[in-house]
């Protein structure tokens, strides 16, 4: 983006935010915030969405059994996530020893 000076800040900021893809990042992040609502209470007791990037949701799970189960449910979960107008295409499940808050 080439700027001609001087320009008003209210003209520059929307362009910068668009270039940074902030709106899509916020849509993707809401999946982390609404994870329990998306998958339900039982699953969210064993799996927590912890991060997101432009195409991936990262989920920590408390056991290999839950990792396998959620891997089988991945397509269904991604379809639910698409209702939030995200650009998420995949979910990465990782077994962790300690789940925060559990």
VMD Tcl script that draws the C-alpha trace (Angstrom):
set ca {
  {0.00 0.00 0.00}
  {1.55 3.28 -1.16}
  {0.50 6.31 0.86}
  {0.22 9.84 -0.42}
  {0.78 12.26 2.42}
  {-1.01 13.77 4.19}
  {-3.98 11.43 4.64}
  {-6.56 11.35 7.37}
  {-6.16 8.57 9.90}
  {-9.80 7.51 9.42}
  {-8.94 6.73 5.78}
  {-5.75 4.82 6.57}
  {-6.89 2.59 9.44}
  {-9.61 0.69 7.52}
  {-7.09 -0.10 4.77}
  {-4.49 -1.31 7.26}
  {-7.04 -3.49 9.06}
  {-8.20 -4.95 5.76}
  {-4.60 -5.73 4.77}
  {-4.05 -7.44 8.14}
  {-7.20 -9.55 7.65}
  {-8.37 -8.64 11.16}
  {-12.03 -9.36 10.49}
  {-11.37 -12.96 9.42}
  {-8.99 -13.51 12.32}
  {-11.70 -12.35 14.73}
  {-14.22 -14.73 13.13}
  {-11.74 -17.59 13.51}
  {-10.97 -16.67 17.13}
  {-14.65 -16.76 18.10}
  {-14.52 -20.53 17.53}
  {-12.00 -20.81 20.38}
  {-14.25 -18.69 22.58}
  {-17.41 -20.67 21.68}
  {-15.79 -24.12 21.67}
  {-17.99 -25.53 24.49}
  {-21.12 -24.28 22.71}
  {-20.00 -25.83 19.41}
  {-19.08 -29.30 20.70}
  {-21.15 -29.53 23.87}
  {-20.34 -29.79 27.56}
  {-19.25 -33.45 27.59}
  {-16.63 -33.02 24.87}
  {-15.44 -29.68 26.22}
  {-14.65 -31.38 29.54}
  {-12.00 -33.41 27.70}
  {-10.99 -31.09 24.86}
  {-10.19 -27.38 24.83}
  {-9.67 -25.19 21.79}
  {-6.54 -23.21 22.57}
  {-5.47 -21.41 19.40}
  {-6.34 -20.70 15.81}
  {-4.58 -19.44 12.71}
  {-5.88 -18.70 9.23}
  {-6.82 -22.33 8.46}
  {-6.32 -24.44 11.59}
  {-7.96 -24.80 14.97}
  {-5.70 -26.23 17.70}
  {-7.35 -28.35 20.36}
  {-5.78 -29.91 23.46}
  {-7.32 -33.21 24.59}
  {-6.80 -35.06 27.85}
  {-6.28 -38.59 26.49}
  {-5.43 -40.54 23.34}
  {-8.93 -42.02 23.43}
  {-10.51 -38.56 23.14}
  {-8.00 -37.62 20.45}
  {-9.11 -40.63 18.38}
  {-12.80 -39.99 18.99}
  {-12.54 -36.32 18.03}
  {-10.49 -37.18 14.96}
  {-13.44 -39.32 13.81}
  {-15.82 -36.42 14.54}
  {-13.62 -33.82 12.81}
  {-15.85 -33.45 9.72}
  {-18.96 -32.85 11.83}
  {-17.14 -30.33 14.03}
  {-15.77 -28.45 11.02}
  {-19.29 -28.23 9.55}
  {-20.50 -26.69 12.83}
  {-17.55 -24.28 12.79}
  {-18.38 -23.15 9.23}
  {-21.64 -21.66 10.57}
  {-19.43 -18.95 12.10}
  {-18.11 -17.87 8.65}
  {-14.57 -18.92 9.46}
  {-11.69 -19.85 7.17}
  {-10.81 -22.87 9.35}
  {-10.25 -25.97 7.24}
  {-8.64 -28.38 9.71}
  {-8.44 -29.21 13.40}
  {-5.18 -30.30 15.02}
  {-5.73 -32.42 18.15}
  {-2.91 -32.78 20.67}
  {-2.84 -34.87 23.83}
  {-1.62 -32.92 26.85}
  {-0.91 -34.16 30.37}
  {-2.74 -31.36 32.14}
  {-5.78 -29.54 30.86}
  {-6.19 -26.00 32.20}
  {-9.11 -25.61 34.54}
  {-9.80 -29.35 34.92}
}
mol new
graphics top color blue
foreach p $ca { graphics top sphere $p radius 0.5 }
foreach p [lrange $ca 0 end-1] q [lrange $ca 1 end] { graphics top cylinder $p $q radius 0.2 }
display resetview
